[in-house]
């Protein structure tokens, strides 16, 4: 035998009561054997016309020999031996109950030179396969997969990426030095270490703790959307990408409006005011109504490195509005976007678009990129009011530069500008831009700080009531991370934000205003047991024009069972501070409106027992107080905002990913949200407000299949089921998107995408109009050089 590897189907746990626990371990060996070296059973060759390919069955005996039902070829042969071992645990000692070995003779290999059976080298397995290594012969050869479209994971792990030359891979220990679980004595099985790499748990995140960490070390319901997921989704804008995130409810109201929420509260007239959204650390929710205008939150999707999404509170680090979740969009460094990219496409609903990016460098220390994009999207369908006019078009451009004057310092400067016209019953014209700079200083691996400042301008003109909004936001933020000692990892910071607006519509009093928000926070990750148990304590202190003083603490506990399993729990308080609309809208205004409050309880568990399968689960219970409602004043009976409602929300989120082979991945998730709202019982409460309980779907299901048909052709399917919205009289719906892409060469890719394929049109949210989203198909060509 030349080499072998282990695929543990379980991490060999012992039951809590030390009872017998069955475990299955699979073993595969890749071997080159001489056909002349055969046992006496090979003398009978009757019934086999082709001796260069056959299947042999062997069983292990005590002296490590094997009785073979049929021998090999006179030429040297390549064989794959599969072993199935059943193991049980008795009183904490692992015992082997039995072993079955299946050997497959893959074919004769006359081109292989004669060599010593012990000559071998270690070949790294592909990502997502077994964690050990396969030893391969030093000579060049190619092993053919019996079925290239449905490759066996075990065959791939053993035969793919074999080295073309002896210099390609460093030498491995001799086979005699490597333990064989199939042949170990029973008493030694209890001490053999089994290590499973968990790449899904090792994904980098920064949103949870404000410092670089990983998913497996994060005591929160966090999910990372990678660039590969974005590319294969066929999405053309950020809200479409966010449909990939477990538990997020993404509602496309019409062609240019979205409402996105987590764990409820997704029905406030197209705005969700309990989600905090950031792009490279810049807050993008509107201070006017605490919602997000998704029609102007856009970047070049190819420039996104990852999107980190927290389901649940993130207020300790990020402050106001991080009540039910945080969406942090992180773009790539300029050094990672060198060269030229051009994308052009168009179709039915996506009538036409062009994206272009150019990246370069100045000297050794400065990298930069500039981009531009234009698009024209068609209208939705309205069976009640006739063809709507909500089609829209927009142009956007921007830049980013990263300067590294020293090995410890990085200075980033970036900006964007956009302008467009959006259709609809009240079509707005939009224009705006931003400039951001950030200085990061790395003192050591455990000590760094950053200083960030930005200015953001957003102009919006809507024909309804001749409403014109001009909002300027200036923000400065400082963060400092230092590991005090082996038990305390501290991050703290402070920030100040100033907002100036000018509103032409008559319903705001005053029509011009400048207001502020100041905050400070501290969070300490405390190691209770090394590499096992961590307690994270922190709080955010905040004051603003509309909220004199707020405290937002949290306590999070992480139990890392091993490198592939982790459990966590959290208790947090978060607030949604009053917006300009909450205080200054109407006659009279609502000066007594206070912050909405949340007390959240969460538990979760994530595991990657083998490298080709991972799963994540989270449960939550949210208690809300001082929720917004509307009351009559006395004695004149004017309507004002009040804090009369309360309620709770609970639910579960489950996600999983499985690699069926090196070329086929399935991922999916399910979410359950249960809402109970106690409305204001005061006789002055305004009764004609849509109830919040039916504003978000109770059940959601999402499934994505990513399949490489060949090395140049990709096929992706995305299906989703969304439950009904009783409040808005929106029925449940099922939809499916598909993408087929052909990489012509290293510089050109052609793709075809179909969206909402299962129905000619469907409704997702009303927002006055009741528009329905039509089926759409578009084609795209992407070119790089």
N, C-alpha and C positions, 0 to 999 in steps of 0.2 A: 504494500500500500504506500502511496506517495503522500497523502495528507487527508485531513478531514476537518469538519467543523461541527459545532453543536448548535441546534436551534431549540432553546428551552421554550416549551409551550406553557410553562408556569414557573414562577420564581420559587418553587418548592416550599410553600408555607406549611407550617405545622399548625394543626388546629389548636384553638385556645385551651381545650381540655386535654391536649396531647393525645387525641384519638388518631385512628388511622386515617390518613388523607391520601388518596390516590393521585399520582402525578404521571403525566405522559411526557417523555422526552424523545424527540426525534433526532436522529443522527444521519448525516450524509457523508460519504467518503468519495473522493475523486481519485481514481487509481489508474495507473498504467501497469499492465502485467504482460508478460511474455506468453504468447499462446502455447508454446511448447511446455510450459510449466503447468501441468494439469494433473488432477488426481486420477485414480483408477476409474472413476465414473465416466471420464471423458472417452473411454475406449469405444463406447457405443455412440455412434454419431447418426444412427438411423433416424429418418424423419426430418432432418435439417438439410435443406438444399443450399442455404446461404450461411456459411459458418462465420462470416464477418459481422453478422448482427444477430443477436439472440438475447433472450432473457433467461437469467439463471436465478435459481432460488437456493439460498443457503441458510443454514442455521448454525449458531455458535455452540461450541462444545467446550468442555472445561480446559482443554489444552490449547485453546485459541485457534484450532484448525477448523476447516469447514468442509462438509461433504457437498460437492457441487453436482447438480443434476445434469449439467452439460458443460463442456469445456469451451475453450476459445479457439481462435484462429491460429494457424501457424505464424501469422504476422503478429506484431505487438498490438494490443487492444486497449481501448479506453473504456473503463467501466465505472458506473456510479452505483455505490452500495448504500441503500437506505435501511436504517435500523430503527425499530420501534421498541422502546423500553418502557415497561410499566413499573413504577416505583411506588412504594408505600412508606408511611412513617409510623413507626411503633415506638412510643415513649421517647420521641425526639430523635430517633436514629433512622436514617433512610436505608431502606432495603430494596433490592431489585427483585421484583416478582417474576419477571420473564422478559425475554428479548426475542424479537422477530427481525430478521435481516433480509432485505430484498436487494439483489444486485442486478443492475441493468448494464449489459454490455453495449456501449454506445456505438462502437464500430471499430474497425481496424485502422491503425494509424501507421502506415508504412514509412511516412516521412520522418518520424521521430528517431533521432539518433540513439544509439546505445548509450546508456548511462547507468550509473549506480542507482539502485532503488532509493537510496537515502538522499540523493540530490534533489532539493526542492527549494522553493522560495515562497514567502508569504505574499498573498495578493489581497489588497483591501477589498472588502465586499462593497457593492453599491449601497448608497444611502437608503435606509429603510429595510435592509436585509439583516442577516445574522451578524452578531457583533464580533464573532471570532474571525479567523482568517482561513483561507483555503490555500493549501500548498499546491503549486503548479510546477510542471516540468520546465527545465531551463530552455528547452528548444521551442521554436516557433510552431504553433499549430492553432487551428480554429476549430472549436467544437460546435457543431450545428445543433440548434434547438429543434426538437421534433415538431413543434408548432409555434412559429414566430408570432402569431397573432394572439395566442393564449398560452404564453410561456409559463412553465412551472416555476414558482418562486424558489423551490429547492434547486431545480436545475440551473436557474440563473445565478443563484448564490454560488454554485460550485463552478460554473463554466464561463460566466461573463467576466470581462475585463482581465483576461489572462495576459501576462506580460509578453511583449514582442521580443525582448532581449534580456540578457542576464543583467545588464546595467540598470534596468528600469526599476527594479524593486530590491530593497535590502534583504539580506538573508534572514531566514527565520530559524528558530531553534530546531534541532533535529526532532524527527517524529517520535523518537524514543523518549524525549524529554517531556512530551505533551501527554497529559492523562487522558485515558479513554474511558468515558463514563459507561460504555457498554461492557467493558471488560474489567472494571475495578472490583476488588473484593467488596463484599457487602458492608463491612465495618467502615470502609473509607468513604462511602457515598455521603455520609452525613457531614463531612467536612469539606467537600468540594465546593468552592465558591461559584455562584452563578450570577453573572453580571449582565444586565440588559441595558443597552444604551437607550436613551429616551429623547430623541431630537425634538419631538413635539413639546416636551416640557422645558427644553433648553432655549426656546425662542426668546430673543431679547425683548424686554419691555421696560419702559421708563415712567409710564403714566401712573402706575399704582403707588410707587414710593417716592417719585421725584428723582430717582437715581437709577443707574443701570442695574437691571436685575433680570430674572427669567420668569417664564410663565409658571414653572414648577415651584419657584420660591415666592410667588405672589399670593398673599392671602386675600384674594378677591376674585370675582367672576370676570376674568379678563380673557379676551380673545384677540388674536392678531390676524389681520388680513394681509397676506403677503403680496408682493408684486406679481408673482406667478398666478395667484388666485384672481387678481384684478384682470390680468391679461386674458386668462381663459374664461372669464365670465362674459365677455363680449359687451360689457357695460360701456356707456359713453359719458356718464357723469357720476359724481360721487354718490348721490342717493341710490342709484342702481347698484353700485358696489356694496353698499351697506346692507343689501338684502342677504348677503352671505353670512352676516353676523348672527349667531344664535340669540334668540330672544328679542331682537330688534323688530319693531313694527314699522315698516316703511309704507306709507300711503302716498300714492301719486294722485293728487287731487284733480289736476288737469295737466295740460301739456307743460306748464312751467311752474307748478306749485307742488311741493311735497310737505308732508308732516311726518316726522320721525321721532319715535319715542321708545323707551324701554320700561317695562313693568307697569304699563298703564298710562293714563292721561294723554291720549293722543287724539283729542278731538276739539281743541280750542281754536276753531275757525281756521284750520290750516297751520296753526303754530303750536309747537310743543315747548312749553316754558320751563320744563324741569330737566332738560338735557343741556349739558355744557359741550360746546363744539370748539375745537382749537385747530388751527393750521400752523404748524411749526411754532407752537407756543403762543400764537396770537388768537385771542378770543374773538369769535365771529358772531355771537348772538347779538341781536339788536337791543340796545338799551331802551328803545322806545316801548317795546312790548315783551321783552325777554324771550322772544322766539328767534328763529333763524330763517332768513330769506335765502332759501336754498337755490334760488334762481341766479344768485350772484356769487355763490360760494363754489368756486370752480378752480381747478388746476389742470395741468397736463397730466393725465392719468399715468403716463409712462414715467413721470418724474416722481411718483409716490414710491417711497421705500417700503412703508408699511402703514397700516391704520390700526392703532390700538384702541380697543373699545372696552370700557368698564361698564358692566351692568350692575347698577347699584350706586350708592353714594361715593363720591370722590372729593367731598368738600374740604377735608382736612388739608389736602395739598392744593386744590384748585379753587376752593371758595364758593361764592354764590352761584346758584343755578346748577351746581353739580349734585343734584338731588337724586334723580333716578338713573343717572349714567353720565359717562364722559366719552366723547369721541375725539381722539387725538390723531390728526393726519400729519404724518412725518414724511417730508420729501427727502430725496436723495441728496448727498453731497455733490457739489459741482464736479469733483474729480470722478464721480461715478457716471457722469452723463457727457463724456467726451465724444466728439464726432458729430455727425449730422443724422437727424431722424426726420422723416417726412411721412405723414399718414393722410390719405385722401379716401373719401368714401361717400356713399349716399344710398338712398333707397326710398321707401314709401313714407314712413313716419320720420325717420332721420333723413330729411330731404337732401342734405349735403353738409360736409364738414371737411376741414383741412387743418392739420396740426403740424407744426414745424418747430424743431429745436436744433440749436447749434451750440456745441460746447468746445472749449479750448482752454489754454493756459498761457500765462505770462510768466516767463522764468520758471523757476522750480517751486515757487511758494504760492502762486496765485492761480486758482482754477475758476472758471466762470461758465455760465450758460445763459442763453437768451432764448425765449420761446414766443410763439404766437399761435393763436387758434381762432378759427371762425366756424360758426355752425348756423344752420337753419333747420328748425324742427317744425313739423306740421301740427295741425290742430287735433284735438280729440273729437269725440262724437257726443252729441247731446240730443237724445230722442225727445226731450220735452220742449226745448226752446229752439230747436233747429241747429244747423251747423254753427258751432261756436267759432269765435275768432281769437282763440288762445294760442295760435302759432307764435313762435318767437325766434329771434335771431340775436346773436351777440358776438362781439369780438373782444379778445383779451390778449394781453401780452405781458411779459415780465422777464425778470432776470434774477440771477443769484451768483454771488462770488464768495469764495472762501479763501482767506489769506492765512497762511501759517508762518508767521515771522520767526517763530521758534518751535522747538519740538513740544513745548508745553502750552502754547497759545494758538487759538484759532479765532479769527474775526470774520464773521459772516455779515454780508449786506445783501438784502434781497428786496424785491418790490414787485407789485402787480398793478395793472390798470385795465379797466373794463368799461365797455359802453354797449348798450343794446336797447332794444324795444321789445316789449312783451305784449302779446295780445290778450284778449279776454273781455268781459263785460266792462271792466274798468282798466284798460290797458295802461300799465306804467312804463315810463321811460327811466332807465337806470344808468348810473354812471358813478364810478368810484375808483379808489386806488389805495394802496398802502405801501409803506416803506418800513422795514424792520432791520435792526442791527443787533448782533449778539456777540459778546466776547466771552470765551470759555478759557479758563486757565486750569491746567492739570498739574497740581503739585506732586501728586503720586497716585498710585492706583486706588488709594483709600482717602484721597483728599483732593477736592476740586471745587471750583465756584464759577458762577456765570452771572453776567449782567446783561439784561436785554431791554430794549426800548423800541417802541413802534408808534407810528401815527397812522390812523385809518380814517378815510373820508368816504362817506356814502351819501349820494344824492338820489332821491327817488321822487318822481312826479307821477301822481295817479290822478286820473280824470274825475274820480269820485270826490265830490265836494272840493275840487281843485286842490287836492292835498299835495303839498310839496314838503319833502323832508330833506333837511341838510344836517347831517350828524358828523361831528369830528370827535374822534376818540384818541387820546394820548395816554400811553401806558409805559411804566417802567417797572422792572421786576428784577430782584436779586435773589439768588439761591446759593447756599453753601452746604456742601456735603463733606463730612469728616468722620472717619472711624476713630472714636476716642480711644478704645481699647478693643480687646478681642470680644467683649460682650456688648458693646454699645456702638451702633452705627447711626449717626445723627445727620439729619438734613433739616435745615431751617431757611427761612427767607422772609422777605417783605416786599410789598408792592403798593403802587399808587396809580390810580386811574382817574383821569379828568375827561369829562364829556361835555361838549357844547353842541346845542342843537338850535335849529330855527325851523319852526313848523308854521306853514301858512294856513292850515285849516283852522277854522274858528272854534273847534271843540276843545282845544287845549288851552289851559290857563295856568301859567303864562305861556305865550306862544314861543318865547325864547328863554332858554335856561341853561345854566352851567351847573353841573353837579359832579360829585366825586365819590370815590370808594378807596379806602385804605385798609390794608390787611397785613397781618404777620402770622406765621405758622412755624411749628416745630414738630418733628416726628422722630422718634427713636426706635430703632429695631434692636430689641434686647435678646441676646442669645441665652436661653434658659438651659438647654442641653446642646452641646456642640453637635452641629450637623443634623439635629433632630427637631428641636422645639424652639420656636421663635415667637416673641410677643412684641407687637408693634403698637406703641401708644403715641398719640399725637392730637393736636388741636389747632384750629384756625380761629383767630380773633379778627373781627371785621367791623368796620364802621363806615357809614355812608350817609349821604344826604337824606335818604329815605329809610335807613335802618340805623338808629343811633349806636347800637352795640349788639353783636351776635357772637356766640361761641359755638363752634362746630367740632366737637371732639370725636375720636374714634378709638376703638381697641380691637386689634386683630391678632389672632393666634394661628400659627402655621405649624403643623406637625408633619415633618418630612419622614415618612416611614422608611424610604430608601430612595435611590436615585430615580426610580420610576413611579413612585406613588407619593401623594401628598394629600392631606386633609386640612381644612381651614375653617375658621369661624370668625364672625365679626359683629360688632355692635357699633352703630354710628348715628350721629345726629347731623342733619343737614337742613339748610333753609333756602327758600326761594325768596330773595329780597324783593321788595316792591319795585316795579318799573315806573317809568314816567307815565305810562298809560294808567297804571293802578292809582296813582296819586292825583294826576292833573287832568284827566279826561272827564268832560261833562260839566254841567252847570246844576248844582254846585260840584266841586271836585271832592275827592275822597282823602282828606288829609289824615284820617285815622286808620287807614289800611296798613296792616302790619305784615311781617314776613310769614309765609306759609312754612310750617315746620314738619319735619319727618324724623321718626325714630325707627331705624332699620335693624333687623336681625337677619343674619345670613349664615349659612353653612354650605360647604362645598367639598368635593372630592374629585381628584383627577388622577389618571393612571395611564401608563403606557407599558403593559405587561410584556409585549414584544415590539420589535421595532416597526412592524407593519400594522399595528393597531393601537389606537389611543382613544380614550373617552373622558368626558368631563361632565359633572353634574353639580347643580346648585339649587338650593332651596332658599326662599326668602319670605319674610313677613314684614310688611311696612305699616306703620301706624302714622297717619297724617292728622294734623290738627291745624286749625286756623286756615282752612281752605277757602279760596275766594268764592264769594257768592254776591248777589245783588239785593239790596234792601231799599225800601222807601224811607225817606226822611220824614220827620214830624216837625211842624204840623203841615208843611207845604207839599209833601209827597213827591219829592224829587228822587230819582234813582241814583244811588252811589254804590261803590264797591265796599264790601264788608268781609269779615273773616268768620262767617257763621257756620260753614260746613266742616265735617270731619269724617274720617273713615279709615279703612285699612285695605291693604292689598296683599295677596299671597300668591305663591306659585312655584313652579319648578322649571328648570331649563336643563336639557340633556343634549349633548353633542357627541359625535364619534367620527373617526376617520379610519378607514381600512384600505391598505394597499393590497389589492387582489393579486397584483403582480408588479413587476418593475414598471409596467406600462399602463396600469389601470388602477385608478384610485376612486373610491367612493367616500363621500363625506355627507353628513346630514345632521339635522338637529330638530328638536321638538321643544315647544314652550307652552306653558300653561299659566294664565293670568286670571286670578279671581279678585274682583273688586266689590267692596261693600261701602257705600257712601251714605252717611247720615246727614240728610239735608237740614238746613236751618228750619227749626220749628217755630221761629218767631212769626207773629201775624204780619209783620212788616216785610217778610221775605218775599222777593219777587218770584212768582211761581213758574214763569214761562222761560225757564232756562233748561237747556238740554242736560239731562242727568249724566254724570261722569261715569257711571258704572258700565255703560255700553259703549264707551268711546274707544275701547281697544278690544281686539279679538281675544276670545277666551283661549282658543287653540291655534297654533301655527305649526306647520311642518315644512321642512325644506330638505331637498336631496339634490346632490350634485355628483355627476359622473364625469371624470376626466380620463380619457382613453387615448393613448397614442397608437393609432392604427399601424403606423410605421415610424421610422425615424424622422420623416418629413411631414406626416399628416396627423393632425390632432382633431379629436371629436369630443365635444363637451355637451352635456345635457344638464339643465337646471330646472327642477320642478318645485312648486310650492303650493301649499294649501293654506288659505287664510279664512278663519271663521267669520261669521257675520258680525256686523256692528248694529245692534238693535237700536241704539240711540239715533243713528243716522239713517236707519232703514236700508242699510246696505247688506245684500245677501253675501253668503260665503262664496268663494271662488277658488278655482284651481287653474294654475297657469304653468306654462313651460317655455323655456328659452333653449335654443340650440345654436351651437357654433361649430363650423367646419373650417379648418385652416390648413393651408398647404405652404410649407416653407420651400420655395423654389430653389433657393440657394442661401448662402450665409448673409445675403444682403436684402433679399426680397421675400415677403410673406403675403399671400393672398388669403382672404377669409370671407366667409359668408355667415351672417348672424340672423336668426329669426327670433323675434320676441313676442310673447303672449300668443303662442301658436294654437292653443286649444280652443279659443273662441274668437269670433270676429271682433268682439269688444267686451269689456267688463268694467264694472264700477268698483272703485276702491274707497272713495270718500266723497261726500256731497259738497260741503263748503258752498252753500247757496245754489250752485249751478247743476249738480248731478251729472257732470261730464263723465264719459266712459272712455277708457283707454283702448285704442284700437290695436289690432295685430299689426306688426311691422317687420319688414325684412330690409336689411342693408348689406352692401358689400364694401370691402375695404382692402386697400393695398398699403403695406407698410414697407418702407425702404430705409436702410441705414448704410452709412459709409463713413 
